[in-house]
Amino acid sequence: MYPWLSARPRIRSRGPRGRNGDGTPRAPDSRHDGPREERVGPIDSLQLKSPAKINLGLEVLKKRTDSFHDLSSIMLAIDLCDEVRVRYDDGADIAEQREGFSRSGLTEQALNAYCNSVSVKTKPNASVKKTIPIAAGLGGGSGNAAVVLSAANHLSGRALSDSELADVASHVGSDVPFFLSGGCALVAGRGEIRKRVLPIPKVWIVLANPGVELSTPDVFRELDSSEFTSGARTSVLAASLAAGQPRWNLMHNGLQGAAERLCPQIRETLAALRTHTPWTLLSGSGATCFGIFEIEEAALAAEKDLAMAGYWTWAGRPMDRWTIADLRI
């Protein structure tokens, strides 16, 4: 029913779980020490990683007159990644399809938005090889769009500044600006405003999804105004992260009630995660849930148990902020 669910053994690879070449564990924060400054050389194609995210906190403040909602959220990039190819060669479509790559509506929208913002003679092509579950609260589509925007801007000689590219991204999707550089951040507005960059917590993360796709618009339509909050809880959690002493008990998702009404399996998924860690939450609009772990072995054991129970699962680490050079495959 859900292709990404049946692909679980491939998704649950051992690669992203933080092993050095000799098989010993890497420290949770050792993969990325910050953005690298080196530039990718002059080329006409790029193949890049496109990371996912989780929401450590998400409060819905109010509904706006434009039908969107104002949010206060903490987004954290994780090393679960799709692959994105952006190129000017039209002749590789059949070969890419055989490799599992395909076009997507949001990446096409991103390319159109970029080309409308700059003078380019030829529009590049973009294709995606999916690993991140779709309609799962992990920002996979938004991340793909952001990577495509960054790649197109690089291939065009950086025609847009970072702020100009972020403006284009905000018109493509609410979460898209975050994925231009990732990391951990307190965001506001529809999610497009990065208010504060936060340090990367030294933890392991386990994801579990019951195999249900949830539409973000449907979840917001189900949301009741009584579930709106002030954003104070997310602000305190952000302050604790900034101080290096995360208060995981403050994690909160204002969309969880609405998501659970549409997908009762979320309650069961969270309960299954709570048998392994007290720090669990729904990510975004769901239906993916996650748990926070301080010890790698505990995270891997939990992921194995949840997979045996029939959930789509993944275990890995956060990702620090990136440049396009960090994402190149």
N, C-alpha and C positions, 0 to 999 in steps of 0.2 A: 504493500500500500504506500509505503514511504521509502523510496529508493535508498536514501541515506541511512535508514535504519538497517536494511539488509546488508549494507556495506560496512557494518561495524568492525569486522576483523581488520580490514584495511585501515580504517580510521584510527583504530586503537593501536597504532604502531608504537614501538618502544622508543623511536627516535626523539620525540619531543619531551621525553621525561627527564632529561638532564643528566646524561651519562657522558663522561669523558671518553676519549678514544680507547683508554685501557679498561673501560667498563666501570670505573669508580664514579660515584655520584658527584655531580657538580653542585656547588652552592646555589640556592634558589635564585640569587641575584647575579650570578656570574656570567650569564649568557650575553648580557648587554650592559656595558659600562656607560652608556650614553650614546648619542648619535655620532656616527663617524662622519668626518668632513670630506673624505675623498669623493671625487666626482666620477661618475661613470663616463667612459669615453664616448666620442661621437659614433653613434650607431643608429640603425633604423628600426630596431626592435628591442624589446625588453621582456624578460620573464621574471616575475616578482612574486614573493609571498604576499598574501593578503590575510592578515590576522583577524581573529574574532575579538569580542569583548564580553565582559560581564558587568553588571551594575551592582556595586557594593552597597549603594543606597539609591533610592529613587522615590522622591516625593512629588506628588502632583499638587501644585499650588492653586491653580484656578483654570477655568476655561476662558479662552480669549475670544474676541469678536471675530477673528478670522477662522474659527472652528478648531484651531490648535489649542494645546494646553501649555501653560508655563510649568516648567519642571525645575527641580533641584536634584542633581544626580551626581554620583561618583562613578565614572567609567574607568575600567581597568582592562587594558589590552592583555590578551593571553596568546600563548604560542600554538594555538590550534589555527591552522592556516589553509586557505584555498591557494591555488596557483592562478596567476593572471598573466596573459600574454598580450602585449600591445605591439603592433607591427604595421608596417606599410606594405607588406607583401600580400597580395590577394590570392596567391596560389597555394596556400597551405591549409585551406579549410578542411579538405577531406582527410588529410593526415592528422590534423588536430582533432577531428571528430573521432578518429580511431584511437587517439590517445586520451579521450574522455573530456576534451575541451568543447565548449559550446558558447554561443552568444547569449547575452542576457539583456533584458529590457532596461535595467537600471544602468548597466555599463554603457549601453547605447545612448541613454539619456545624458550620462556624464560626458561622453564624447561630443554630443551635439551642443551641450552647454559650453564646453570648452571652446569648440570651434566657433561658436557664436560670439565668444569673448575676445578672440584674437584673429588676426589675419593669417590663415593657413591655406596653402595651395591644395593640399590633399588631406583628407580626413583619415586618421589611422584606424585600424581594426583592432577590436579587443575580444578576447575569448577567456573563459573561466573554466578551470577544472575544480569542481566542488568537493570539498571535504566537510566544511562547516554545514550543519543542518540548516535547511531553509525554514523560514517562519518559525524560528525557535528562540528568539530573544537574544541572539548572539551577535547581531549586526553584520552578518555575513554579506548581504547585498550592499549595505552602506560601505563596508570596508572595500569591497570590490570596486565600487564607484570611486572611492577616494584614491585607490591605487592607480586606477585608470587615469584619473585627473593628474596625479603626480607624474605618471609615465608620459602622458601626452605633453605635459609642460616641459619635461626634461628633453624629450625628443625634438621639441620645437625651439630648444635653446633657452628655456626658462623665460618665455615671453611674459609670464605673469609673476608678480612678486608673491611672497607667501600670503600676505593679507588679501591680495586680489584673488589668489587661488582659493583661499578660505571663503571668500564671498561667493564665488561660483559654486563651491561645494555646498554652501548653505541653501542654495536654490535647488540643488539636486535632491537633498534629503537632510532631515534634522540631525542625524548622527554622522553624516559624511565628514564635516569638518574635523571631528575628533580623530578620525582615522588618517588624516594627513600626516600626523606625527605620533599618534598613539600614546603609550605610557599610561599614567594614572592622572586623572584630572577631575576637579569639581566643575560641572557644567551647569549652565542656566539657559533661560529662554526655552526654545523647543528642544534644546540639547545642543544647539549649534554654537553657543557662547562658552568658551573656555575661560572660566573665572580664575582658576588657580591650578597650577601644576603641583602634583603631590608626589612624594617619593614612592618607589615601588616596594610594596610589602614583601618580606622574605618568607613566602608561604608557598604551599602546593595547593592546587585546585583540582577538584573532581567534579565533572559535569555528569548529569544524568537526565535523560529525556525519555518520557513514556512512549514516544513514537507518535506524538500528536502535533500537527501544525496549527499554530494559532495566528490569526490575522491581527496585526497591531491595531488597525482601525476598529475591528470588532471589539477588542478589549477596551479601547477608549470609549466606545459607544456604550458598553456595559457599565462603565464607571459611574458611580453616584457621587454627587457633590459632597455628600457626608464623608467621603473618603479623601477629600482634599485636606492637606496639612500645611503647616507654616514653612517647612524647610529647615526648622531648627535642629531636628535630629540628624539630618545629613550634614549640617554645618559642624556639629560637635564631632561626628565621626571623621569628617575631613580634618579637623583640628588635631584629633588623636593620631591620624595617619601622618600628618605633617610633623608631629612631635616624635614619631617613631615608636609610639605605644598604641597600636590600633585597638579600639574598643569594639570588637566584633559583635558584641551583644547589641550594639546600636544599629546593625544592618536592618534596613526596612525597605519594603517595596510597596508603594501605594497602589500599584496595579494588581497586587496579588489576589485581593478579594475578587475583583472582576474576572481575572484569569481563571481562578478556581471555579467560579460559577459557570464558566464556559467549558472548563476542562477539569472535572473533579479528580482526575488522575494525578494532578499536581500535588494534592495533599498526600497521596500515597507515596509519591516520589520523594517529597521532603521528609516524610516519616522514615523512609528507607535510608536516606542520607543521615538522618539524625541518630541512627543506630551506630554511626561511625564518628560523628562530630557534632557538637552542639551548635556550630556556626554554619547555618544553612540559609539559603534564600532562593527565591525565583529570580531569574535574570531577565531584565527588560519586561516585555509583555508575555514571555514564556513561549513554549512550555518547558524550556530547559531550566533545571534547578542546579545549584552548585553547593559544594561544601568547602570550607577553608580548613587546611591541615598545616601543622607546623613541622611534621616529620614525613619525609618521602615514603618510607615503608608503610606508614599508616594510610597514606593516600593511595598507594598502589594496591594495598589489600582491600580497601573500600571499593576502588574501581573494579577490581576483579569480582568481588561479591555482587555488586550491583549489575555487572554484565551478566553474571550467571543467573540473576533474577529476571533477565529479559530486557533490561533497559539499554538504550544506546548510552555509551559511557566514553569518557575521555579523562585522562589525568595529565597534568602538566603544570607550567609555571606562568607567572606574569611576564610581560615583555616591556622593557623600558622604551623610552621615546626613540623614534627612528627617523632616518633620512632614507631617500630612495636607495642609496648604496647599501644600507643595512638589509633591505628587503630583496636584493637581487639574488636570483638563483643561478 
